[in-house]
Amino acid sequence: MADLVNLMIDGRAIQAPPGMLVIDAAKHSGIEVPAFCYYEGLTLQAACRMCLVEVEKMPKLMTACTLPVAEGMVVRTETPQV
């Protein structure tokens, strides 16, 4: 099995398999990220923009439904910008 990726979501240390989407990693950790157009297993749309999250060192908000986890990533789901 591949090594797990270590990241932070809303101040909580999370481990997820490489390639897992941020929205799924959050959900598996009990953190709800709202989304209208995301359904696990279906083609990614990122059309509704409901799952926007703030990611440290990224210049703009990102869609959690299309963003794979990365080592050391710091994600915030509840900020004034979000």
Residue pairs with C-beta under 8 A, 6 or more apart in sequence:
2 17
2 18
3 18
4 15
4 16
4 17
4 18
5 15
5 16
5 17
5 18
5 20
5 69
5 70
5 71
5 73
6 13
6 14
6 15
6 71
6 72
7 13
7 14
7 15
7 16
7 25
7 69
7 70
7 71
7 72
7 73
7 74
7 75
8 14
8 73
8 74
8 75
9 22
9 25
9 26
9 29
9 31
9 75
9 76
9 77
10 31
10 75
10 76
10 77
10 78
12 29
12 31
14 25
14 26
14 29
14 69
16 24
16 25
16 28
16 69
18 68
18 69
19 68
19 69
20 68
20 69
21 64
21 65
21 66
21 67
21 68
21 69
22 33
22 53
22 62
22 64
22 65
22 67
22 68
22 69
22 73
22 75
23 33
23 35
23 38
23 51
23 64
23 65
23 67
24 40
25 69
26 32
26 33
26 64
26 75
26 77
27 33
31 77
33 51
33 53
33 64
33 77
34 50
34 51
35 48
35 50
35 51
35 64
35 65
36 48
36 50
37 45
37 46
37 47
37 48
37 50
37 65
38 44
38 45
38 48
38 51
38 65
44 65
44 66
45 65
46 63
46 65
46 66
49 63
51 63
51 64
51 65
52 61
52 62
52 63
52 64
52 82
53 61
53 62
53 63
53 64
53 67
53 75
53 76
53 77
53 82
54 61
54 62
54 75
54 76
54 77
54 79
54 81
54 82
55 62
55 67
55 73
55 74
55 75
55 76
56 73
56 74
56 75
56 76
57 74
61 81
61 82
64 75
64 77
76 82
